[in-house]
Amino acid sequence: MSKKDYYEILGIGREAGAEEIKTSYRKLAMKYHPDRNPGDKAAEDSFKEATEAYEVLSDETKRDRYNRYGHDGLRGGQDFHQYSNVNDIFSIFGDLFGGAGGFGDIFGGGQRRGPNSMGEQGAELHVRLPLALEDIATGTEKTINIRLWLSCTDCNGKGAASGSGVAQCPACQGSGEIRQVSRSVFGQFVNIAPCANCSGSGQIIKEPCKTCNGEGRIKGESTISVKIPAGVNTGNYIPLRGKGNAGRRGGPTGDIMVIIEEQEHKYFIREEDDVIFDLHVSIPEATLGASIDVPTLWGATTVTLDAGTQPGTMIRLREKGIKHLNSIGKGDQHVRVNVYVPKSLSSKEKLILKELADSPNLSADRDEAWKETQQNEKKSGDDKGFFNRVKEVFS
């Protein structure tokens, strides 16, 4: 990963829009392309560097991470590429340059399919991966079994039977295209379409492989391993390049997109990287105080309730939440106190509560409680009061 500032590499300001980023990258890619600078290692490095900068700044999520944390914000993410070969760049960003004027047309490179190229790239495969909050908090590695297209071992993925080869397509004479000329009152029109007989390759197989019927691939199963960084969320995805469906007739293997789905937790509510736990305590525990064990994503811990703890009190457990994605530190856990009021009591319990109800400290002083509520609202900056806010809602 380059340590240079990505905005400086592309020669743009930090407020640059998507189109400016794309235009700047396109110019640099044309300037430093290895085919224009044969044997120039510095030009090739600049080409890879510009592509690295474009990949980050053209993605809103990565750009926001980079703006906030710099290069440290991109560490550990499997959705970031490091290019060891310029062909990796062609396969990922070739469509950025379109057809005419693209890498393949100007330099003769790229991964685009044309005449005399039998193979078709395997389709991208999407896999949804449900994750428990505990796995998301710490990061994990999962093994997934999937059904996909596998390269045929009998014909080495080429689709031709052993000892057989390919021949020029008689329908298009090897061009891979069929041209149809039509005339109208507006003049002559030429319609060019891929040859249906050879699927645009310009070649046909003399004797198809019996195992795969000339496809070069068969349906099968595969087991893949994927590393999940801590802090991911529903909708995040991790690309596994070249791990997906085998291409048709020797074409390149497609990618797998592992899409994260966070499962609902039995105890915790997630708020970004913080979690909330609802602790239910009895009236005596809230009144007298108590030490109670509570679960966290990192194991059980003990919280202490002061005497007279009120319902709704929040107790903060620092760094007991979820690890930040591609960054140091963790969120917090907030323990929300709820006082449990029993719905059914024995005769003895009712008698005890009736005796307590008349004691000075336990009898309900509604005026004092109302004053305390108003004071708390003023301390929190809300001097409108609850009923005034209700009036505003209905008016």
N, C-alpha and C positions, 0 to 999 in steps of 0.2 A: 504494500500500500504506500503510495507516494505521501511524503510529509509536506510537500509544497501546498500552498493555499490553492484550493480548487478554483476560486474565482480569478486568481492571478493567472493560473494555467490557461483558462479559456479567454482571458483578457476582457472580463466583464465586471460590472459592479454587483454588489450584493443584492441590489433591488431588481436585477435583471429578470425578465419574464421568460416563459417557456420557449417562445419563438426565438428570442435573442440567444438563449442558451444553445438551442438546436443549430442555429445559423453559425454561431462561433465555432461549435464543435465540427460542423461539416467542413468549414474552411481549413481548420487545423488538420483534420483527417486527410484532406486532399493534399495539403502541403507536405506532411510528414509520412505519407504512405510509403511502405518499404519498396513497392514496385517503382516509385519515382525516385527513391534514394537507395539503390541496390548496394548492399554491403555497408551501409551507414548505420552503425549500431545506435548512435545518438538520435538519429531520426526515428528509428523504430521505437526507442524508449519514449521519445516525445509523443509518438503516435499512441502508445499504450497509456501514457500519462493523461493525455487528453480524453481518451475513452473512459478512463477511471473517473476523471472529474465529471464527465457528462453523465455517467451512470448515477452518480450521487446527486448532482444538482437537478437532474431531470425528474427525479423521484421526490415527491413532496415529503414523504415520511423520512427518507434518508437525508434530504436537504435540511429539514427541521432539526434532526438529530445533530447534523454536522454544524449548523449555525449555533446550536446551544452548547455542544460539548467538544467541537472540533473533531480531530481524527480519533480521539478516545471514544467518541460516541458511536464509532463504526466498528469497533473491535468486537470480535466474537460472534458477529452476525453471519449466518450461513447464506444470507441473501445478498452477499457482496462478492464480486468476482475479482480474482487476480489473474491477469492474462499472461500466460506463458507463451502463447502463440497467437499471431494475428488472425488465424482462422477462427479462434474463439470469438473474436470481435465481429467477424463477418456473420457468424451464426446467430449472434444476439442482436446486432444493430444493422444488419444488412438492409432491412426494410426502411431504415431511416433515410436512405439515399434513393429509394424508389427504383424504377426500372431504368429509364434513360438517364444517363449521368450517374449511375450507381457504381459501386466498386467493381462489379463484374464487367460492366460495359467499358469503363475507363482503363482498368488495370488488368482485366482478365482473371481476377481472383474471385473470392467469395464462395458461397455454398449453394448458389442458385442452380436449379436443375435446368438442363437444356438438352438439345439433341445429342444422341449417343450416350446419354446418362440414364441408365435403366432405373436407378434407385429413387425411391420417394421417402422423405423423412417420416419417421413414425409420429403419430399424433400425440399431442401433449395429454398427459394423464393426470386427473385431479383426484386426490385422495383426502378424505376428511378424517382428521385425527382427534377424537375426543380426549380431553386431558382433565385430570383432577386438579383442584387448586393447589394441592401439595406439590405436584409435579411442576406446575407453573411457578410456584414460589421459589423453588430451588434450581430449576432446570433439570433436564433428564435426557435419556436416550431411549428410544422406542424401536422395537422391531415390528415391521408390518408385513403381512402376507397379502399379496395382491395378484389378481389375474390380469395378464397382459399378453401382448404379442412377443414371442421369442424368436430369435434367429434360428432358421432350420439348419440343423447340424449335418443333414445328409447332403445338402447342396451348398453349405457354407453361406447361406443367406442369398445366393445369387438367383435361385429359382429355376436353374437349368439342371437337368439330370446329369449324372457323372458321365464325362466323355462328350457331352453335348455342348454346344456353344450358342451364340446369338447370330442373327442375320439381319440384314437391312430390311426395314419394314417396306413391303411392296406398296402399301397404300399411300405413303407420303414420301417414298424414295429416300428415307433416312433423314428427312428434314425435321420430323416431329410435328409438322404443321400442315394443315389442310387449308388451301386458299380457294375461296369461292368468289367468282366475279359476277356481279349483277349489274344490269343497266336499267336506268330509269330516265325520265324526262330531265332529271337534274344532273345526269352524267353517269359515269361508271363508278361503282363501289366495289371495294375488295374487302371481304370478310376473312380474317385469319383466326383459326381456332386450333387448339391442340388436336392432334390425330387421335381419334378414338380407338384405332386398331392397336396402337403401341403406347397409348396414354402419354403421347408427347415425347417419348424417348428416342424415337427414330429407329428403334431396334425391337425385334421380336425374338422370343426363345424358340430354338428349333425343337427341343424336346423338353417339356416341363418336368420338373422334379415330381415324382409321384407322392412323396410325403407331404409336400406343401402345395401341390397343384400349381407350381410356378410362382407362388407368392413370395417365396424366400423366407417365410416366417410361419409360425404355427402358434396356436393359442396354448398358453401354459401358465404356470405360477412362479412367482419369484418372492424371495424374502429380502427386504431391504432394511437397513438401519438408518435412523435419522436422529440427529442431535437437536434437542429443543433448548434454546437458550432461556434462562429465567426471565420472567416478566412479559411473556407473550400474551396476546389477548385474542378473543374470538375474531376471526377474519384475517389475522396475520397469516402469511404463508411462507414456506421455506422451499425454494426450488432445488431440486436434485437434477443437475444437468447430465444428460446422457444416461439416465437410469430407467427410462420409461419404455414405451413400445418400440420394438425393433422396426426399422424401416422396411418398406416393401422392396424386394429384389436388391438387397445390398445397400439400401439407403441409410442415412445416419439415424441413430437411435434418438427418439424423442425425449422430452423431459418429464419429470414428475413434479407436480405442485402439491405439497403437503399443506392443507388448509387447517388451521387450528380452530377447534371448537371447545370452549371452556364449559365444563359440566357444572351444573348447579350444586352447591355444597350444602351439606346437611346443617352445618352450624354457622358458617361465615358468609357475610355479604361483602363483595368486593367493591371498593371505591378507588379506582386507579390502582395504585400499589399499596393502598391501605386496606385493612379488613376490619369489619365490625362484628362483634360477638355480643349477643343478647344474653345477659346473665340474670336469671330469675332467682330472687332471694325471698326469704320469708319476712314477715313483719318483725319478728324478734331480731333477726340478723341485721335488718336495716336500722332498727332502733338502737340495738345494743352494740353494733359493730361485729365484725367477724373476719376471719381469714379463710378464703375459699379457693380451691384449685380450679383453674379454668384451662381449657385446651387452647393451644396456639398452633400455627403451622409448623412450629419448630419444637413441639413437645409441650407438656403441661407446665404451668407456672402458677404461682400463688398471688392473689390480689388481696389487699387488705381494705375492708370497708370501715370507715370511721363511724362512730356512734352518731346516729341521726342522719345517715345517708339518705338523700331524697331520690324518689323515682326519676329516671332520666339522667342521673349523674353519669358522666363519661369519665372513664379511667383510661389513661393513655399508657400503652406498653410500647416503648420505643424500640424500633427495628425488629418487631415481631411480625412484620407484614411480608410483602413480596419483594424479592430482589428487583432492582431497577434494570430495565432492558438495556444491555450493552453499556452499563455504567455501574459505578460503585455504589454501595449503600443499599438500604432496604426501606420499605415503607413501615408504618406503625400499625399496631392493633389497638382498636378502641373498644373497651368493654362498656357496654351500655347497661346500666342497672335498672331492672324492672322488679317491682315489689309484687310478689304473688299474694293475691287476696283469695282465700279459700271460699268455695261456693257452698260447701256443706260442713257443718260442725256437729260434734257430739253435744249432748246436754251439758256435760261438765265444762266443755270449752265455751259454750254460749254463756254459762253462768260467770265464768272468769272474765270474759270480755265485757259483760254488762257491768261487773264491779269496776273494771278498769275504765270504762267509758265515763264514769263520773269523777275520776281523779283529775286534779287540776292540769297536770302535764299531758294527759292523753285526751282530754275533752277537746272538741273541735272549736277553736277560736277563729271563726270565719273572718272577722274583721282584721285580725292580726295577719292571717294567711293572705288576705287580699292586699294588705299593705306590703307584705314581703314580696308578693308577686310583682306589684308595681315597681318596687325598688329594684328588683332583679332586672326588669325590662329596661329601666332607666340606665342601669349599669351596662347593659348590653347595647345601649344606643337606640333602643326602641321605646319611645315615650308615648306612642299612640295607644298602647294597651290592646288586649285581645278583642274586647267587644267593639272597640272603634275600628279595628281591622276587619271584623266581620261585617260591620255596617258598610264599609267601603266596598267590600266584595259584592254585597247585594244591591248597592246603589249604582 
